[in-house]
């Protein structure tokens, strides 16, 4: 195997020119505006999720997945940007304006199922702890 010998670039080099204040970019941090927007959407989910599940509980086969996502969203140890994805999917589930209206027989919840399934696939095994014991083993 060939040994790699990377060339170390001194900080005085031209490639670092104009990068004096990288801390001002806030990589991965939430500013006040984003935090307010996130809190507003999380509150919307808290207020409306239960009504939506109550109305569609028997029609929706993925209700336990929705509850697992809700528990994931409420976990204080989950990073905000992961929660933001979950909040967006739950808002899509709750909002009555869909690609396929929920009142359409047989097909009404297919778009919701697609969004939730894509999110479950994205989060993968990270969600297992948020299901009831013995549900997804």
C-alpha positions, 0 to 999 in steps of 0.5 A: 500500500502506498503511504500518503504524505499530505502536504500541510498548508500553513494558515498564512497561505492564500487559500485561507484568505477571506475566511477570518470569521467562519464562526459567524456562519453558524454551521449546524446551529439554530438561530432565533428565527429558525427556532421560533418557526420550529417551535410554532410548527411543533406546537401545531403538531401537538395541538392537531395530531391527536384529532387527526389520528382520532378521525383517521385511526381505523383507516390508517395502518401506520398509526403506530409509526406516527406515534413513534415519530411523535415520541422521537420529535419530543425527545430532548436528546434528538438534534433539532435538524432531525426533529425538523424533518419529522415535524415537516412530515407530521405537519404534512400528515395533519394538514388537510391540503394533500396531493391526494385528498384524505376523503378519497376512498382507498387512495386518500392516505397513500400520499401520507403513507408515502411521506411517512414511509420515506421518513421511516426509511431515512431514520431507519433503526434510529426509531426502534426505541420509540415504538412500544415494546415488542412492536418492531423487533 
